[in-house]
Amino acid sequence: MNDVSVKICGLQSVEVLKSMIRLPIDYIGFVFAKSRRQISGDEAAKLLPVLKEWKSEKAPSSVGVFVNPSLTELEDILSNAPLDIVQLHGQESPKLCKQIKDQFGVKVFKVLSVDAEDDFCSIASSLDPYAGVIDGLLLDTFDPQYGGGSGKTFAWEQIPHAQAWARAKGIPLFIAGGLNPDNVGELLASYAPDGVDVSSGVETDGTKDIDKVTVFVERVKSA
């Protein structure tokens, strides 16, 4: 057993969420950004109580996925659905990240969308102002429409550069983008991130598939 965290993202259904309550999942993600998995604050408010029914030792933390949200939008959603973590997927500044933490009392994860042309060494300096502000760094594959959530992997050889930065700053590193039960073992064996984040990779016909979720979680936790 190991301590790699598992985040299952894009939950929309109470029934599907309830089917997962016996699995050792660390984070459950709800998408408020424009996406086919987008839900409203009212819908999230119906899903959050299911996390209290979790059968593992610790209930998953709730994560809300946003892209360049306004404070008003966050206030509207968080007043209905008190999330544990706000995951920011856009061009949010360190100042805004801190303001969100202070105003709403949540943790903040910042997403870095990795393009094929990116060189992490050259952009790491732009992340320095986030040190001491964010509670997690997540690498995802750049998608021109939504920024992330493409279901495609990025060049994993970028990971060590991000990992070195994150470890130096004491920030956990999560990997997303095209993960599924078949490739997550290779990722863990080669790069040993602090956590993994999956959505479409555990779906069948656009719906979370409990069999795929179970295999994914088992492979992560037994890697």
Number of C-alpha atoms within 10 A of each C-alpha: 8 8 11 18 20 22 24 26 24 25 20 21 15 15 10 14 19 14 15 20 18 13 15 20 23 18 22 21 24 28 23 21 20 13 13 9 18 16 19 16 21 14 17 25 17 14 20 19 12 17 19 12 12 19 13 13 8 12 18 23 17 22 25 28 22 21 19 14 17 13 14 9 13 18 15 14 20 20 13 15 22 19 22 18 22 25 25 24 24 18 14 16 15 18 11 16 20 17 14 19 17 11 10 18 13 18 20 22 25 25 26 21 21 23 16 11 7 13 12 19 12 9 11 14 11 9 16 14 12 18 17 12 20 20 20 21 27 24 24 26 24 21 16 9 10 14 19 23 23 18 18 16 16 20 12 13 11 16 22 16 14 21 20 13 21 20 12 10 13 13 19 18 25 24 28 26 26 20 22 21 18 12 14 21 17 11 16 18 10 13 14 19 18 20 22 25 24 26 25 23 23 22 16 12 7 12 16 23 17 16 13 17 23 18 15 23 23 16 16 21 16 11 16
